[in-house]
Amino acid sequence: GIVIELLKEAMVSRLGDTKGFLIDGYPQELKDAEEFESKIGEPKLVLCLDCSAETMSSRLLMRNQSSQNSDNTETTAERIESYYQASNPLIAYYESKTQLCKIDAEGTQEDVFLEICKTIDSFLK
C-alpha cells in the first residue's frame, strides 16, 4: 500500500508536466498490478525486457562480482526461478489486455536501451 500511495502522489504532482510515466520494476506481482489499476488506473503500455535465464544469470553474476555481493550460481538460479514464478502470471495478464510490449533484451545495454526508446517513441506518436 505504501508504494502505491507514493507512486500516486508523485504522479498526481506531475500530471500537467508530462506525457506519461515510466515506472521501473513495478509491479512485480499480479496483486500489485491489480492494486495499481484500482487505485491509480490502467497503464497504457507495459514493457517486458525479455531474455533467457542464461542471460539473466550471467548478468546477475557479473553484477554481483562488481558489487561484491555474496550471491553465487545457486542463489542466482533461485532468484531467477522466483522471478519467473512472480512475473509469468503478470506477463500473461498484460498480454491478455494487449498492453504488453516485449523488448528483446539479449543484446547489449545500448541496444536494449535504443529498443526501449523506439518502442516508447512509437507509442507516444
VENLIN-V65224 format. One line per field, one symbol per residue. ss: DSSP state (a for helix, b for strand, c for the rest). A space follows every 50 residues. Layout:
# VENLIN-V65224
ss: ???
This chain:
# VENLIN-V65224
ss: caaaaaaaaaaaacaaaccccccccccccaaaaaaaaaaccccccbbbbb ccaaaaaaaaaaaaaaacccccaaaaaaaaaaaaaaaaaaaaaaaacccb bbbbccccaaaaaaaaaaaaaaaac
